Amino acid sequence: MLTEFPTIHTNIWDAFWAVPVTFVVVLIAKWVFRVRPTWLSTVATVVALILSIFISHPHSLSAGIFMGFFYSGAAMGVLYSMKQSYLAFRSK
């Protein structure tokens, strides 16, 4: 079945909208629904996979899954990077 690597046709615009949307949904889950911090990466992964599979890459499941993990990783990287920068700024 999956004997070859998938050809992934993506462009920079996917990352420009998918990562911020994932980031905003994670923040909403954190602030409004009081999701525990240990579950935020799971929320990000689920949201990014849904966006990637059903919107960005609807005709290729393997490409959607592959890019969904990248979108969630980027969103969580931004979140934790901002948190650490804030904490470093506050400690000075």
N, C-alpha and C positions, 0 to 999 in steps of 0.2 A: 504494500500500500504506500507507505511513505519511504520510498527508496531513494528519493532525491530531495535535496534541499529546495524549499519553495522559493520561487521568484517573488520578491516582495516589491510591489510598486507603491511607493509612498512618496510624499513630498513634505516639504518643510511646513506647509500649512496644517497638516495633520497634527504636528507637534505644537504649533502655535495655538490651536484651539483645544486639543484633547488634554494636554497637561494642565492648563489653567482650569478647565471644567472639572477635571478630577480633583485638583487642589481645592477648588471652592466647595465641591460636594463633601470632601473630607473635613473642611473647616465647619461646614454646616452640621455635619454629623457630630463633630466634637462639641460645638457650642450649643446647638439647639437640642439635639437628641442625647447629649451627655454620654457619648460613646467613650468607653475607657481608652486610654492611650495605647494599650496593648492590642486593641482591635483596629486601630486606625490604618495600619498597613493592609489589613484584610479588606477593609472598606475601600481603600484606594485600588487594590487589585481587582476587586469585583467590579467597581465602577469603570475602571480603565478597560477591562476585558469586554464589558458590555458595549462601551463606546467603540472600541476597536473592531470587535466582531460584527456588530450590527450596523455601524455607521461608516467607519473608515475603510474597512475591508470586508464588505458583505459577501463577496464572491470567493473568498479564500479563507477557510477556517484556520489553516496553519499560519497564514500571514497575520490574521486577526489576533490569534493567541500570542504570537511572537511579539507583535508591536504593542499589545495590551500590557504585557509585562514591562516593556520599556516605558510606556506612559505612566504606569503606577510607580515605577522606580524613580522616575524624574519628579513626579509630584511629591513623593515622600522625601526625596532628597532636598527639594526646595523647603518643605515644611521643617525638617530637622535642621537644615542649615540656618534658616531664619531663627529658629529657637536657640541654637547655640550662639549665634551672633548676638542676639538679644541678651542672653545670659552673660556673655563676655562683656558686653557694653555696661550692663547693670553692675557687674562686679568691680568696675574701675572707680 
